[in-house]
Amino acid sequence: MGNFYLLVVDGLGVGAQEDAAEYGDESANTLVHVCEQTGCRLPNFQKLGLGNIVDLKTVAPNEAPLAATGKMREVSAGKDSTTGHWELAGLRLDRPFPTYPEGFPDEVIDSFCRQINVEKVLCNQPLSGTTAIAEFGAEHLQTGSPVVYTSADSVFQVAAHIEQVPLERLYEWCRLARNHVMVGQHGVGRVIARPFRGPPGAFERISEQRKDFSLSPPEHNVVYQLYRNGIKTYGIGKVIDLFAGEGFTQYRKTRANAEGISQMLSLMSAAEDSFVFVNLIDTDQIYGHRLDPDGYARSLQEIDRAIPAMANKIKDDDLLVITADHGNDPTAQSTDHSREFVPLLVFPGENAKRLNLGIRATFADVASSVAEYFGLEQNYPGSSFIKVK
């Protein structure tokens, strides 16, 4: 065997899918718009063949790309991180996780208040986190009532100031919400603890102490299959939260992409016959949701600069797949995820069945490829894009 590295650049879409209009995303094109608006150059991604996937203003096509290239279609219902990562692992969702465009119903809020023993919550609207904290943070400091909000994604988010609510209490509130409130018909993809600090007028979210409480995925996913068959599985970044901590031999949480890249490079020097699942979140969490194309471009360039080091650590039998979980167009008016195709780069390219992998029918092609790579049964709703060893 060797090592299979799956690197997810969070929110890196490459154009609206055919069904994007159903999600209000027919004009979304994250990578194209970022390159157009910022002049972002990505020389190492260009060597891999990123410009072969979609027509980019600043990343030219490559006649001899180092990677096999294509793009993938999401077939699961939804466009959130949990749905995208689960489909990459071979799980297809026929029904989306519930969303709450008008806020959570009284039955949910009342149940949450009973669980955590408070009289009321603040906000209960679909808002960006920074807006929710700015508008309700001062009242939270005065009353102790948590700030509860959602977004277009299937999330129940609880924000609290660390001087009013200690971190462990906030985490416990979210565990109670996950296990006793957001269940059944209200089983959202993620319950998220959002601590913040600072004085009124200058509140600041503490992203490195955010904590996600995901639904447990069905066991029929490739990560759990590998784990059950004695193959070492590593998670870097928020991956562990999206899979509710299940199926990983070890995991390493990160505070920023720089740390995620460093952790990945370190593991590449030590891993043997392992599956390494990495999420680099800054493109999505810091720049996509905040409509910051320049920051998004800088984040892509940070990853681009790391590609040579990754390539140098790839051993003869190793494989690196770079992709994404959804789009998040920072040039759009919406701060939400977008329903887009995602890029597919397979390095080294000679390990793929062909250099031009075309449009893949489902993200689950990744799960089928991982299973084939490790010689396991391929009973996922996808087709492998790698050569049989």
PETA-V167055 format. One record per residue. N is the residue number from 1. PSI is psi in degrees with one decimal (none if undefined). Layout:
<<N:PSI> <N:PSI>>
//
This chain:
<<1:-155.0> <2:-156.1> <3:136.1> <4:115.1> <5:121.6> <6:108.9> <7:115.4> <8:115.1> <9:104.2> <10:125.6> <11:16.3> <12:80.2> <13:155.5> <14:36.6> <15:145.2> <16:135.6> <17:169.8> <18:-28.1> <19:14.4> <20:-30.7> <21:-29.4> <22:-20.0> <23:3.7> <24:25.1> <25:25.1> <26:-21.7> <27:3.7> <28:139.7> <29:80.2> <30:-59.9> <31:-42.5> <32:-46.7> <33:-37.1> <34:-45.2> <35:-40.1> <36:-43.3> <37:-27.1> <38:-15.2> <39:26.6> <40:123.9> <41:137.1> <42:75.3> <43:-34.7> <44:-37.0> <45:-34.8> <46:-40.8> <47:-37.3> <48:-31.7> <49:20.7> <50:-36.2> <51:-8.8> <52:-17.1> <53:-40.2> <54:150.0> <55:111.3> <56:139.3> <57:-34.9> <58:3.1> <59:104.5> <60:156.7> <61:160.3> <62:122.5> <63:-24.1> <64:68.5> <65:148.7> <66:-20.2> <67:155.5> <68:143.9> <69:150.5> <70:-168.1> <71:159.5> <72:147.1> <73:135.5> <74:128.4> <75:-16.8> <76:153.5> <77:120.4> <78:173.2> <79:33.3> <80:172.1> <81:-41.5> <82:-48.1> <83:-45.2> <84:-46.5> <85:-38.1> <86:-39.7> <87:-37.4> <88:-33.3> <89:4.7> <90:7.4> <91:125.0> <92:127.4> <93:119.3> <94:-22.1> <95:136.7> <96:156.2> <97:149.4> <98:143.7> <99:163.9> <100:75.8> <101:-15.0> <102:17.5> <103:172.4> <104:143.9> <105:162.6> <106:-37.2> <107:-35.3> <108:-48.4> <109:-43.6> <110:-42.2> <111:-41.4> <112:-43.4> <113:-40.4> <114:-41.4> <115:-38.5> <116:2.1> <117:52.6> <118:160.6> <119:-35.0> <120:167.9> <121:164.0> <122:155.0> <123:-86.6> <124:54.6> <125:160.9> <126:104.0> <127:159.7> <128:152.1> <129:-40.3> <130:-37.7> <131:-44.0> <132:-42.8> <133:-40.7> <134:-38.9> <135:-30.2> <136:-3.3> <137:-40.3> <138:-43.4> <139:-36.8> <140:-43.1> <141:-34.1> <142:-36.9> <143:-24.2> <144:-3.4> <145:133.0> <146:153.4> <147:114.5> <148:129.5> <149:171.1> <150:-167.7> <151:-165.1> <152:-17.7> <153:168.5> <154:81.3> <155:145.5> <156:107.0> <157:135.5> <158:116.9> <159:140.5> <160:143.9> <161:134.2> <162:-20.3> <163:-15.2> <164:-40.4> <165:109.9> <166:151.9> <167:-47.7> <168:-32.2> <169:-42.1> <170:-44.1> <171:-39.5> <172:-40.1> <173:-43.3> <174:-33.7> <175:-42.6> <176:-40.8> <177:-43.2> <178:-44.5> <179:-23.3> <180:-13.8> <181:-56.2> <182:68.0> <183:169.9> <184:-130.4> <185:-18.2> <186:22.5> <187:79.1> <188:160.0> <189:-42.5> <190:140.6> <191:129.4> <192:126.7> <193:126.2> <194:83.0> <195:149.7> <196:170.5> <197:178.5> <198:170.2> <199:161.5> <200:137.7> <201:-14.2> <202:38.2> <203:147.7> <204:125.1> <205:143.0> <206:85.2> <207:-34.4> <208:-14.5> <209:8.0> <210:147.9> <211:130.0> <212:138.3> <213:98.0> <214:159.0> <215:147.2> <216:128.1> <217:154.6> <218:148.1> <219:-17.4> <220:72.7> <221:157.0> <222:-29.2> <223:-48.0> <224:-36.2> <225:-43.9> <226:-48.0> <227:-44.2> <228:-26.8> <229:14.0> <230:14.0> <231:132.2> <232:134.4> <233:130.5> <234:138.3> <235:133.6> <236:129.5> <237:-148.7> <238:2.4> <239:-43.3> <240:-36.3> <241:-38.1> <242:-21.4> <243:19.0> <244:31.2> <245:10.1> <246:133.6> <247:6.9> <248:131.4> <249:-44.1> <250:156.8> <251:155.4> <252:111.6> <253:154.7> <254:157.2> <255:-18.1> <256:167.8> <257:-36.8> <258:-41.7> <259:-39.2> <260:-42.3> <261:-44.1> <262:-44.3> <263:-40.3> <264:-46.3> <265:-38.4> <266:-43.8> <267:-32.8> <268:-23.3> <269:-16.0> <270:-26.7> <271:145.2> <272:127.9> <273:50.8> <274:161.2> <275:125.3> <276:117.1> <277:114.4> <278:136.6> <279:127.3> <280:111.8> <281:-17.2> <282:-38.9> <283:-37.3> <284:-58.4> <285:-41.7> <286:-38.0> <287:-41.9> <288:-52.0> <289:-23.7> <290:10.8> <291:52.8> <292:84.0> <293:-34.1> <294:-43.0> <295:-38.9> <296:-44.0> <297:-43.9> <298:-37.5> <299:-41.8> <300:-39.6> <301:-33.1> <302:-43.7> <303:-41.9> <304:-41.6> <305:-22.4> <306:-13.6> <307:-44.4> <308:-39.6> <309:-39.8> <310:-46.2> <311:-36.8> <312:-23.7> <313:-7.5> <314:123.2> <315:172.7> <316:-40.3> <317:1.5> <318:162.8> <319:136.7> <320:122.9> <321:125.0> <322:128.6> <323:-159.6> <324:179.6> <325:-14.5> <326:-176.1> <327:167.1> <328:82.3> <329:109.6> <330:-4.6> <331:-1.2> <332:172.5> <333:-25.7> <334:144.0> <335:9.4> <336:169.4> <337:162.2> <338:146.9> <339:93.9> <340:158.0> <341:156.5> <342:152.1> <343:156.8> <344:114.3> <345:124.2> <346:115.1> <347:134.6> <348:146.5> <349:-27.9> <350:-13.0> <351:-3.4> <352:162.7> <353:-27.8> <354:159.9> <355:-37.0> <356:104.1> <357:-6.0> <358:-157.0> <359:114.6> <360:144.4> <361:-22.1> <362:150.9> <363:-25.4> <364:-9.3> <365:-29.0> <366:-46.1> <367:-43.4> <368:-36.8> <369:-41.1> <370:-45.4> <371:-43.8> <372:-39.8> <373:-41.2> <374:8.1> <375:30.0> <376:166.6> <377:134.3> <378:81.4> <379:49.3> <380:157.8> <381:52.1> <382:179.2> <383:134.4> <384:143.0> <385:10.0> <386:161.2> <387:147.2> <388:133.0> <389:none>>
//
